[in-house]
Each structure stands twice: as structure tokens, then as C-alpha cells.
């Protein structure tokens, strides 16, 4: 088997980081893999024993925009241990949750000037700035991101939708391997007396968590408790809002391990997402597979996961939907849910043949 260096560029442990570990564990069947990762986002027990692990005590990407990433690459170039591993490997995959987060390592590798290196990029989705930014600024920024993507030999993403989107943003081939869906069952027994609303994820602007809290804090919302599992830059704002809520109780759990999550959720709870954009909301797929009802803001990536009647695009639609769910049975909800299954092993085998 050929050697492959896998670099996880992240400062925070979240959904993509967990999937990166799952991805590299699966890929170790086809390559001799070395993983470089920051000790802040993973531990040795997360990886398979046949993987060579290099845990570093510094971040592998900067916190911030493109300029900060470029400046941070100057610091990475001085990390001799990192550079030595980069020089030794022909096949390298950079993993990052956004195009920007991979820039520091990309520039560091380009500075080595090894023309024989094959550099891939594992990216969950392309954050199209046209969704939020005004034109022409968004158009210009998207073109900069496309230029960065074209510095790689190939891109790996997580589903056909993102493959299609990324293929329009880069001239390089785009492959996909579906995310790993946990088959662990809930550890709680039966139902809780008063069903709750649940959020699981990173507390960032992209998740619109503060807006969601404000929308839920209404007298005509039939659910009186909102459990928030996660952490992130908006945690302080969430805590402030929790003291101001009048009609709903916020139970802020912080980040919980997968096993702890299974001990805190009941069959009659409802998972809710209000994201601006998602690559593939795994939390929806995993919750549905465990028999948990899910509702979401109406965005592109959830259209194939839950039907339109369980989506919302405004506060009024959300409250109407919650009242409907409070009256209907769980069985009624799942009559309209179709959980599709992917052949992930076949996708991995196909990828390994393409990049070998």
C-alpha cells in the first residue's frame, strides 16, 4: 500500500472534524496513513491502531480570514517537524471545514516546491458567499475561493449535491465519499413526560442559534424546553439570552460526546436546525435513524432528507409546525420519511483507485 499524509486543519472539534477521523479510519484500509492533527481536536483513541499519529501542540490553521491564513503560513514554515513530514510524503490530503482553513497548510506545502507531490483537499461543502453577501463583493470572493481550490490536484467532498456545487467552482476533479452515520441507539428508555426541542452543533453564526432562541421564546410555542448541545463563538450570547427568555427554558449542556448525547435525548424529543447553510447535516440523518423527529430551516442540503412540510422559513412557519407536531403522533411523522442508504465502502474503494 502507498503512503498517505492526512493533515486535519482545525481549531475546534465539530462535525467535520469527527467525520475527518471517520474518513481517515476508513481510508486506512487502502493506504499506509500518517495523520497530523492538533491535540485540541482529537486524541489517539479516536483513530485506528494501524494509523501513524502525530499530535502537535499548535494549530494547523489560523482563526480568521484569508489574510490571517496567509500570515499564519509563515509561522508553519518554521515548524521543522511539520515540514519534514510534508517533504517525506508524495500523497497528501488536507482536511478543512472551509476553503479558507486549508490555506496555511496549502501555502506551506507549496513553499516546499516538490513537483511530485499530489495534493488533495477534503472539504464538506463550498460556502457560497452569494447566500449572505451583496454583489459584486460575493462574486469576487467566490472567484478567489475557486482560485484556491484549483491549487489542489483533486477535491473530496461528502455527497453528490456538494460534488455538483464544487464542480462548478473548480476545474479539478471532485470525488465524494458519504459521511459515516452512527448506528448507536439511544440509551434513554422510552419517553420523557414533556417533549423538548433539541439543538446539536457548533454555536456559530452559520447556525443562526440566537435567532432560533428568539423565535422559540413565544407564548404560542407548545414546547417549553430547548436543550442546546454544543459550543462555539456564540456561547456567551446564548447564555445571555437564556436569562432573558420568558416562555421557554434553555438547558445549555455544552459539547457532549456521542455517548453522552445518547443518554440525554428521548424518543419524543424533536431535533431542530436553523442553519444558513450546511454541507450535509449529519445530525439530521443520525437522529432520524434513531427515531427522533427532525425539522429544519428550508435550505438546499436538507431537501433530500426531510420533506417540505417539516421545513420552515420564518418564525410563523416554525410555530405553526411545532403546534402541528405537538398534536400528531411520532408514527405519523415517520410515514413521510424515507431514509436512504449509501454504499460507503464502494465509494471509498472507488476513491482509493482514483487517487492511487
C-alpha positions in Angstrom: 0.0 0.0 0.0 1.1 3.5 -0.7 1.9 6.1 2.0 -0.5 9.0 2.5 -0.2 12.0 4.8 -3.5 13.4 6.1 -3.5 16.8 7.8 -6.5 17.9 9.8 -6.6 21.7 9.7 -8.9 22.8 12.5 -9.0 24.6 15.8 -12.4 23.3 17.0 -13.8 19.8 17.3 -17.1 19.7 15.5 -19.0 17.7 12.9 -16.4 17.9 10.1 -13.5 17.0 12.4 -15.4 13.9 13.7 -16.1 12.9 10.1 -12.5 13.5 9.1 -11.4 11.0 11.7 -14.1 8.5 10.4 -12.9 9.1 6.9 -9.2 8.6 7.6 -10.0 5.5 9.6 -11.9 4.0 6.7 -9.2 5.1 4.2 -6.5 3.3 6.2 -7.8 0.0 4.6 -6.3 1.2 1.3 -3.3 3.3 2.4 -0.5 3.5 5.0 -1.7 6.6 6.6 0.1 9.2 8.8 -2.2 11.8 10.4 -1.1 15.2 11.7 -3.6 16.8 13.9 -3.8 19.4 16.7 -4.1 17.8 20.2 -7.0 20.3 20.8 -9.4 18.5 18.3 -8.7 14.8 18.8 -7.0 12.1 20.8 -5.2 8.8 20.0 -8.2 6.7 21.0 -10.2 8.3 18.1 -8.1 6.7 15.5 -7.5 3.1 14.3 -4.3 1.4 15.7 -2.8 0.9 12.2 -2.6 4.7 11.7 0.6 6.6 12.5 -0.3 9.6 14.6 1.5 12.9 15.0 -0.2 15.2 17.6 1.1 18.7 17.6 0.7 21.4 20.2 -0.1 24.2 17.8 -2.9 25.0 15.5 -2.6 23.9 11.8 -4.7 26.9 10.6 -5.4 30.4 11.8 -8.6 31.7 13.2 -9.9 34.1 10.7 -9.9 35.2 7.1 -7.7 34.6 4.1 -5.2 37.3 5.0 -4.7 35.7 8.5 -4.3 32.3 7.0 -1.6 33.6 4.6 0.3 35.3 7.5 0.0 32.1 9.6 1.6 30.0 6.9 4.8 31.9 7.6 4.7 30.5 11.2 4.0 27.0 10.0 7.1 27.1 7.7 9.2 27.4 10.8 7.9 24.2 12.3 10.6 21.8 11.2 8.9 18.6 12.4 5.8 19.5 10.3 7.9 20.4 7.3 9.9 17.2 7.5 6.7 15.1 7.3 5.5 17.2 4.4 8.7 16.6 2.5 8.7 12.9 3.1 5.2 12.2 1.6 4.2 12.2 -2.0 0.4 11.8 -1.4 -1.1 14.4 0.9 -4.7 15.3 1.8 -5.5 18.5 3.6 -8.8 18.3 5.6 -10.6 21.6 6.5 -14.2 22.7 7.2 -13.9 25.6 4.8 -11.7 26.5 1.9 -10.0 29.3 3.9 -9.0 26.9 6.8 -6.7 24.9 4.5 -4.8 27.9 3.1 -2.0 28.0 5.7 -1.0 24.3 5.1 -1.5 24.7 1.4 1.0 27.6 1.2 3.4 25.8 3.5 3.3 22.8 1.1 3.7 25.0 -2.0 6.7 26.6 -0.4 8.4 23.2 -0.3 8.2 23.2 -4.1 8.0 19.4 -4.5 6.6 19.0 -8.0 5.9 15.3 -7.5 3.5 15.8 -4.6 -0.2 15.0 -5.2 -2.2 17.3 -3.0 -5.9 16.6 -2.4 -8.4 18.6 -0.3 -11.2 17.0 1.9 -13.9 19.6 2.1 -17.5 19.2 3.3 -19.0 22.0 1.3 -18.5 25.2 -0.6 -19.8 28.3 1.3 -21.2 30.3 -1.5 -21.0 34.0 -0.3 -23.8 34.9 -2.7 -26.1 33.5 0.1 -25.3 36.2 2.5 -23.0 38.9 0.9 -24.0 41.6 -1.5 -22.8 41.5 -5.1 -20.2 42.1 -6.6 -18.3 41.5 -3.4 -19.6 38.0 -3.1 -18.8 37.2 -6.7 -15.2 38.4 -6.4 -14.7 36.5 -3.1 -16.1 33.3 -4.7 -13.7 33.6 -7.6 -10.8 33.9 -5.0 -12.0 30.7 -3.4 -12.2 29.0 -6.8 -8.6 30.0 -7.5 -7.6 28.4 -4.2 -9.4 25.2 -5.0 -7.6 25.0 -8.3 -4.3 24.7 -6.4 -5.2 21.1 -5.4 -5.0 18.1 -7.7 -8.4 16.9 -6.6 -11.2 17.7 -4.2 -13.1 15.1 -2.0 -16.5 16.1 -0.6 -19.3 14.3 1.2 -22.2 13.9 -1.1 -23.5 14.3 -4.7 -25.0 17.7 -4.1 -21.7 19.2 -2.9 -19.9 17.4 -5.7 -22.1 19.1 -8.2 -21.7 22.5 -6.5 -17.9 22.2 -6.2 -17.6 21.0 -9.8 -18.9 24.4 -10.9 -16.3 26.2 -8.7 -13.1 24.3 -9.8 -11.6 22.8 -12.9 -10.1 20.0 -10.8 -11.9 16.6 -10.4 -14.3 16.4 -7.5 -15.0 13.0 -5.8 -17.3 12.1 -2.9 -17.4 9.7 0.0 -20.6 9.8 2.1 -20.3 10.6 5.7 -20.3 7.8 8.3 -23.7 7.5 10.0 -23.5 6.3 13.6 -25.7 3.2 14.2 -25.7 3.6 18.0 -29.1 3.6 19.6 -30.5 6.0 22.3 -29.6 4.9 25.8 -32.6 6.6 27.4 -35.6 4.4 28.0 -38.9 5.3 26.4 -40.3 8.8 26.5 -39.8 12.0 28.6 -43.0 13.3 30.1 -42.7 16.7 28.4 -41.1 16.5 24.9 -38.3 19.0 24.3 -36.7 20.7 21.4 -33.0 19.8 20.8 -30.1 21.5 19.0 -26.8 19.7 18.4 -23.9 21.5 16.8 -21.4 24.3 16.8 -22.7 27.6 18.2 -21.6 29.8 15.3 -23.2 32.5 13.2 -23.9 30.0 10.4 -26.3 28.0 12.7 -28.4 31.1 13.5 -28.9 29.8 17.0 -29.6 33.2 18.6 -32.4 33.9 16.1 -33.8 30.4 16.8 -33.9 31.1 20.5 -35.8 34.4 19.9 -38.3 32.7 17.6 -38.9 29.9 20.1 -39.4 32.2 23.0 -43.1 32.8 22.2 -46.2 32.1 24.2 -47.8 30.1 21.4 -44.9 27.7 21.2 -46.2 24.4 22.7 -42.7 23.2 23.7 -41.4 24.7 26.9 -37.8 23.5 27.0 -34.9 23.9 24.5 -31.8 21.7 25.0 -28.7 23.1 23.4 -25.8 20.6 23.0 -22.7 22.3 21.6 -20.2 25.0 22.0 -18.7 27.8 19.9 -18.2 31.5 19.5 -21.8 32.4 20.2 -22.0 30.6 23.6 -21.9 33.9 25.6 -24.8 35.3 23.5 -26.7 32.1 24.1 -26.1 32.3 27.9 -27.3 36.0 27.9 -30.4 35.1 26.0 -31.1 32.2 28.4 -31.6 34.7 31.2 -34.0 36.8 29.1 -36.3 34.1 27.9 -39.8 34.3 29.2 -41.7 31.4 27.6 -39.0 28.7 27.1 -36.4 27.2 29.3 -32.9 26.9 27.8 -30.9 23.9 29.1 -27.3 24.5 27.9 -25.3 21.3 28.0 -22.1 22.4 26.3 -20.4 19.9 24.0 -21.2 16.3 24.8 -19.6 13.1 23.5 -21.7 10.9 21.2 -22.3 8.5 24.1 -23.4 11.3 26.4 -25.7 12.7 23.8 -27.4 9.3 23.6 -28.0 9.5 27.3 -29.6 12.9 27.1 -32.2 12.6 24.3 -35.6 10.8 24.4 -37.7 9.3 21.6 -40.3 12.0 21.8 -37.8 14.9 21.6 -37.6 17.0 18.4 -34.3 18.0 16.8 -34.3 21.4 15.2 -31.9 23.2 12.8 -32.0 26.8 11.7 -28.8 26.9 9.7 -27.9 29.4 7.0 -26.1 26.8 5.0 -25.0 23.2 5.6 -22.8 20.7 3.6 -24.7 17.7 4.9 -26.4 17.9 8.3 -25.4 14.6 9.7 -27.2 15.3 12.9 -30.4 15.1 11.0 -29.6 11.7 9.4 -28.4 10.2 12.6 -31.4 11.5 14.6 -33.8 10.2 12.1 -32.1 6.8 12.1 -32.7 6.7 15.9 -36.4 7.5 15.5 -36.1 11.2 16.5 -38.3 13.6 14.7 -36.4 16.4 12.9 -37.4 19.8 11.5 -35.1 22.3 9.7 -34.9 25.7 8.1 -35.5 25.4 4.4 -32.1 25.1 2.8 -30.8 23.2 -0.2 -28.9 20.4 1.6 -31.9 19.1 3.6 -34.3 18.8 0.8 -33.5 15.2 0.2 -33.5 14.4 3.9 -36.8 15.6 5.3 -40.0 16.6 3.3 -41.1 20.2 2.8 -43.9 20.0 5.3 -41.2 19.6 8.1 -39.3 22.6 6.9 -39.8 26.3 7.9 -38.5 29.6 6.5 -40.0 32.1 9.1 -41.0 32.4 12.7 -44.6 32.0 11.9 -44.0 28.8 9.9 -41.9 27.4 12.7 -44.5 28.0 15.4 -47.3 26.5 13.2 -45.1 23.5 12.5 -44.4 23.0 16.2 -48.1 23.1 17.1 -48.8 20.5 14.4 -46.0 18.2 15.7 -47.4 18.6 19.3 -50.7 17.2 18.1 -49.6 14.5 15.8 -48.0 11.1 16.8 -44.4 10.1 16.1 -45.6 7.4 13.8 -47.5 10.0 11.7 -44.2 11.9 11.2 -42.2 8.9 10.1 -44.8 7.8 7.5 -43.4 10.5 5.3 -39.7 10.0 6.0 -37.5 8.0 3.6 -34.1 7.3 5.0 -31.8 6.5 2.0 -28.7 4.3 2.4 -25.3 4.8 0.6 -22.8 2.2 -0.2 -19.9 4.0 1.6 -17.5 1.1 1.2 -17.9 1.1 -2.6 -17.3 4.9 -2.6 -14.1 4.5 -0.6 -12.8 1.8 -2.9 -13.6 3.9 -5.9 -11.8 6.9 -4.4 -8.7 4.9 -3.5 -8.4 3.6 -7.1 -8.8 7.2 -8.5 -6.1 8.8 -6.2 -3.7 5.8 -6.2 
